[in-house]
Amino acid sequence: MIPAMTTLEKAEAAERALSEELDRVVVKSVIYTSGERDPRVPVPRPPDQGKRYMMGHDPRLARMPDRPTLFDFFKYRFAPANHLMQSARLALKNGAGEKVVMACLVHDIAIAGFIRGDHGYWGAQLVEPYVDEEVSWAIRYHQALRFFADEAVGYHYPEMYVKLFGADYQPDEYIQRDYRYAREHTWYMTSRLICINDLYAFDPTVQVRLEEFTDIVGRNFKQPKEGLGFDASPSAHMWRTIMWPTKYL
């Protein structure tokens, strides 16, 4: 008897089938495979079979405009991004200022399009050249603040974290260090308001339109005329990586 394929095997088989339909060889990044395999062991290069390696747009993904905007990334790389938009709408409903609403709208874009681990720090770097310093600071330190309750302002430790990580989970020392630093900072409440308006149990029945935030983004996000990824900012390469995640070099 032939054993049934596992979910992982099915996913890998589907991915192989997609790759075989392309006229370029697609290679996963080391970040993607580390953990699935020992990073100390050399990765065998997949056979090219006469094909060239992917060095641009992956046809399995929606093509980005020549001068992509933040909204383009939401539509083509972060979608559906309902969690982010729900958080931003909740902040707006709760009377938060535009900086907080802007921060809520982009606080998890690293998870949506780049990497999950330390996403607050990555997300802050992504938007730092384009937003007020207070906004990027708040995004960076929500990474630490979300693990610590502040009952005085109505923020409780998320029950979801107990379920996901266990009741005995203790944040890493660098997270505790950054929490202590942020707790005494003048922008503490800006970052804490991201946590307060975050949604730790996402509601699939609530739909939010990105266009609800057109004016706020227009006033609080400095869209480069060259397009995100092409303006030579310190984070332009990160936007390009999201745009072309399978680019070989």
MARBARO-599019 format. One record per residue (C-alpha): residue number from 0; residue in one letter; chain; x, y, z. Coordinates in steps of 0.25 Angstrom, whole numbers, plus 5000, padded with zeros to 4 digits. Layout:
NUM, A, A, X, Y, Z
...
***
This chain:
0, M, A, 5000, 5000, 5000
1, I, A, 5005, 5014, 4997
2, P, A, 5004, 5023, 5010
3, A, A, 4995, 5035, 5009
4, M, A, 5002, 5048, 5007
5, T, A, 5004, 5058, 5019
6, T, A, 4999, 5072, 5018
7, L, A, 5013, 5077, 5017
8, E, A, 5016, 5067, 5006
9, K, A, 5004, 5071, 4998
10, A, A, 5008, 5086, 5000
11, E, A, 5022, 5083, 4995
12, A, A, 5017, 5075, 4983
13, A, A, 5008, 5086, 4979
14, E, A, 5019, 5096, 4980
15, R, A, 5028, 5087, 4972
16, A, A, 5017, 5086, 4961
17, L, A, 5016, 5101, 4961
18, S, A, 5031, 5103, 4960
19, E, A, 5032, 5093, 4948
20, E, A, 5022, 5102, 4940
21, L, A, 5031, 5114, 4941
22, D, A, 5043, 5117, 4932
23, R, A, 5051, 5121, 4943
24, V, A, 5057, 5113, 4955
25, V, A, 5051, 5118, 4968
26, V, A, 5060, 5116, 4981
27, K, A, 5055, 5119, 4995
28, S, A, 5063, 5128, 5004
29, V, A, 5071, 5123, 5016
30, I, A, 5062, 5130, 5025
31, Y, A, 5050, 5122, 5020
32, T, A, 5057, 5108, 5021
33, S, A, 5065, 5110, 5034
34, G, A, 5058, 5102, 5044
35, E, A, 5053, 5092, 5034
36, R, A, 5068, 5088, 5032
37, D, A, 5081, 5090, 5039
38, P, A, 5087, 5103, 5034
39, R, A, 5101, 5098, 5036
40, V, A, 5099, 5087, 5025
41, P, A, 5101, 5093, 5011
42, V, A, 5088, 5094, 5002
43, P, A, 5089, 5087, 4989
44, R, A, 5086, 5096, 4978
45, P, A, 5073, 5091, 4970
46, P, A, 5076, 5085, 4956
47, D, A, 5074, 5096, 4946
48, Q, A, 5070, 5087, 4935
49, G, A, 5074, 5097, 4925
50, K, A, 5066, 5108, 4932
51, R, A, 5071, 5121, 4937
52, Y, A, 5069, 5126, 4951
53, M, A, 5058, 5135, 4956
54, M, A, 5064, 5150, 4956
55, G, A, 5051, 5158, 4956
56, H, A, 5036, 5157, 4956
57, D, A, 5030, 5143, 4960
58, P, A, 5018, 5140, 4951
59, R, A, 5011, 5133, 4963
60, L, A, 5010, 5147, 4969
61, A, A, 5002, 5159, 4965
62, R, A, 5011, 5169, 4958
63, M, A, 5014, 5181, 4965
64, P, A, 5012, 5195, 4959
65, D, A, 5025, 5202, 4954
66, R, A, 5024, 5212, 4965
67, P, A, 5017, 5204, 4976
68, T, A, 5010, 5212, 4987
69, L, A, 5007, 5207, 5002
70, F, A, 4993, 5203, 4997
71, D, A, 4999, 5195, 4986
72, F, A, 5006, 5187, 4996
73, F, A, 4994, 5185, 5004
74, K, A, 4986, 5180, 4991
75, Y, A, 4997, 5171, 4985
76, R, A, 5006, 5167, 4996
77, F, A, 4999, 5169, 5010
78, A, A, 4985, 5165, 5006
79, P, A, 4975, 5163, 5012
80, A, A, 4981, 5170, 5024
81, N, A, 4967, 5171, 5030
82, H, A, 4974, 5170, 5044
83, L, A, 4982, 5183, 5041
84, M, A, 4970, 5190, 5036
85, Q, A, 4961, 5186, 5048
86, S, A, 4972, 5191, 5058
87, A, A, 4973, 5204, 5051
88, R, A, 4957, 5206, 5050
89, L, A, 4956, 5202, 5065
90, A, A, 4967, 5213, 5068
91, L, A, 4959, 5223, 5060
92, K, A, 4946, 5219, 5067
93, N, A, 4953, 5220, 5081
94, G, A, 4957, 5234, 5077
95, A, A, 4971, 5232, 5076
96, G, A, 4980, 5242, 5068
97, E, A, 4984, 5241, 5054
98, K, A, 4998, 5236, 5058
99, V, A, 4992, 5225, 5066
100, V, A, 4983, 5221, 5055
101, M, A, 4994, 5221, 5045
102, A, A, 5003, 5212, 5054
103, C, A, 4991, 5202, 5056
104, L, A, 4989, 5201, 5041
105, V, A, 5004, 5197, 5038
106, H, A, 5008, 5191, 5052
107, D, A, 5008, 5177, 5047
108, I, A, 5012, 5179, 5032
109, A, A, 5025, 5171, 5035
110, I, A, 5017, 5159, 5038
111, A, A, 5008, 5161, 5026
112, G, A, 5019, 5162, 5016
113, F, A, 5033, 5160, 5022
114, I, A, 5036, 5152, 5034
115, R, A, 5029, 5148, 5047
116, G, A, 5040, 5148, 5057
117, D, A, 5043, 5161, 5064
118, H, A, 5032, 5167, 5054
119, G, A, 5031, 5180, 5062
120, Y, A, 5046, 5184, 5060
121, W, A, 5045, 5180, 5045
122, G, A, 5032, 5187, 5043
123, A, A, 5038, 5200, 5049
124, Q, A, 5050, 5199, 5040
125, L, A, 5041, 5197, 5028
126, V, A, 5033, 5210, 5030
127, E, A, 5043, 5219, 5038
128, P, A, 5047, 5227, 5026
129, Y, A, 5033, 5230, 5022
130, V, A, 5026, 5234, 5036
131, D, A, 5027, 5243, 5048
132, E, A, 5038, 5237, 5057
133, E, A, 5028, 5235, 5068
134, V, A, 5020, 5226, 5059
135, S, A, 5032, 5217, 5056
136, W, A, 5036, 5217, 5071
137, A, A, 5022, 5213, 5075
138, I, A, 5023, 5201, 5065
139, R, A, 5036, 5197, 5069
140, Y, A, 5033, 5196, 5084
141, H, A, 5019, 5190, 5083
142, Q, A, 5028, 5178, 5081
143, A, A, 5031, 5178, 5095
144, L, A, 5019, 5185, 5102
145, R, A, 5009, 5175, 5097
146, F, A, 5015, 5164, 5106
147, F, A, 5013, 5173, 5119
148, A, A, 4999, 5177, 5124
149, D, A, 4996, 5191, 5128
150, E, A, 4983, 5190, 5136
151, A, A, 4982, 5205, 5138
152, V, A, 4980, 5208, 5123
153, G, A, 4971, 5196, 5121
154, Y, A, 4982, 5187, 5115
155, H, A, 4981, 5172, 5119
156, Y, A, 4991, 5161, 5116
157, P, A, 4985, 5154, 5103
158, E, A, 4978, 5141, 5106
159, M, A, 4982, 5137, 5092
160, Y, A, 4997, 5138, 5097
161, V, A, 4994, 5128, 5108
162, K, A, 4988, 5119, 5098
163, L, A, 4999, 5120, 5088
164, F, A, 5011, 5120, 5097
165, G, A, 5007, 5115, 5111
166, A, A, 5003, 5121, 5124
167, D, A, 5018, 5120, 5128
168, Y, A, 5024, 5127, 5116
169, Q, A, 5034, 5138, 5120
170, P, A, 5039, 5148, 5109
171, D, A, 5053, 5148, 5105
172, E, A, 5062, 5158, 5113
173, Y, A, 5064, 5168, 5101
174, I, A, 5048, 5169, 5101
175, Q, A, 5048, 5171, 5116
176, R, A, 5059, 5182, 5115
177, D, A, 5052, 5189, 5104
178, Y, A, 5039, 5189, 5112
179, R, A, 5046, 5195, 5123
180, Y, A, 5052, 5206, 5114
181, A, A, 5038, 5209, 5107
182, R, A, 5031, 5209, 5120
183, E, A, 5038, 5222, 5124
184, H, A, 5038, 5228, 5110
185, T, A, 5030, 5241, 5106
186, W, A, 5024, 5233, 5095
187, Y, A, 5020, 5221, 5103
188, M, A, 5005, 5223, 5102
189, T, A, 5006, 5224, 5087
190, S, A, 5012, 5210, 5086
191, R, A, 5003, 5205, 5097
192, L, A, 4991, 5210, 5089
193, I, A, 4995, 5200, 5078
194, C, A, 4994, 5189, 5088
195, I, A, 4980, 5194, 5093
196, N, A, 4975, 5195, 5079
197, D, A, 4981, 5182, 5074
198, L, A, 4971, 5170, 5072
199, Y, A, 4976, 5158, 5078
200, A, A, 4964, 5150, 5073
201, F, A, 4961, 5154, 5059
202, D, A, 4947, 5155, 5055
203, P, A, 4945, 5150, 5040
204, T, A, 4931, 5156, 5040
205, V, A, 4936, 5170, 5040
206, Q, A, 4941, 5176, 5027
207, V, A, 4948, 5189, 5026
208, R, A, 4952, 5196, 5013
209, L, A, 4966, 5201, 5011
210, E, A, 4960, 5214, 5005
211, E, A, 4955, 5218, 5019
212, F, A, 4969, 5222, 5022
213, T, A, 4973, 5229, 5009
214, D, A, 4973, 5243, 5016
215, I, A, 4980, 5239, 5029
216, V, A, 4991, 5231, 5020
217, G, A, 4992, 5243, 5011
218, R, A, 4995, 5253, 5023
219, N, A, 5004, 5243, 5031
220, F, A, 5012, 5235, 5021
221, K, A, 5022, 5241, 5012
222, Q, A, 5020, 5233, 4999
223, P, A, 5033, 5234, 4991
224, K, A, 5031, 5239, 4976
225, E, A, 5040, 5228, 4971
226, G, A, 5031, 5217, 4978
227, L, A, 5034, 5209, 4990
228, G, A, 5047, 5201, 4988
229, F, A, 5053, 5210, 4978
230, D, A, 5055, 5223, 4986
231, A, A, 5069, 5219, 4992
232, S, A, 5064, 5220, 5006
233, P, A, 5070, 5211, 5017
234, S, A, 5059, 5201, 5016
235, A, A, 5057, 5201, 5001
236, H, A, 5063, 5188, 5000
237, M, A, 5053, 5182, 5009
238, W, A, 5041, 5187, 5001
239, R, A, 5048, 5181, 4988
240, T, A, 5049, 5168, 4996
241, I, A, 5035, 5168, 4998
242, M, A, 5032, 5171, 4984
243, W, A, 5041, 5160, 4978
244, P, A, 5043, 5150, 4989
245, T, A, 5048, 5139, 4980
246, K, A, 5059, 5147, 4974
247, Y, A, 5072, 5139, 4974
248, L, A, 5082, 5150, 4977
***
